[in-house]
């Protein structure tokens, strides 16, 4: 399934490695350092330059999203539940 990150950016939910709050890089030196290292290796995509609330890591990109990490996590969990229901229904059908 897919998750809307804001603007006109939609990614596959299975590609997401982590969803982080934007403030976490200021609160944790280790996380801030890790994000800087990831930026060197991955494509950096800023969805909204004016407003960043969360950071979404995938294998190839880092997305800076205006949508809160809580909202993105809820969307991801909702998609996971939908995926589980679809798999269960497929197993039940004769």
CORCOR-V617859 format. One line per field, one symbol per residue. ss: DSSP state (~ for helix, > for strand, _ for the rest). Layout:
ss=???
This chain:
ss=_>>>>>__>>>>~~~>>>>>>__~~~~_~~~~~~~~~~~~~_>>>>_______>>>>>__>>>>>___~~~~~~~~~~~~~~~~~~~~~~~~__
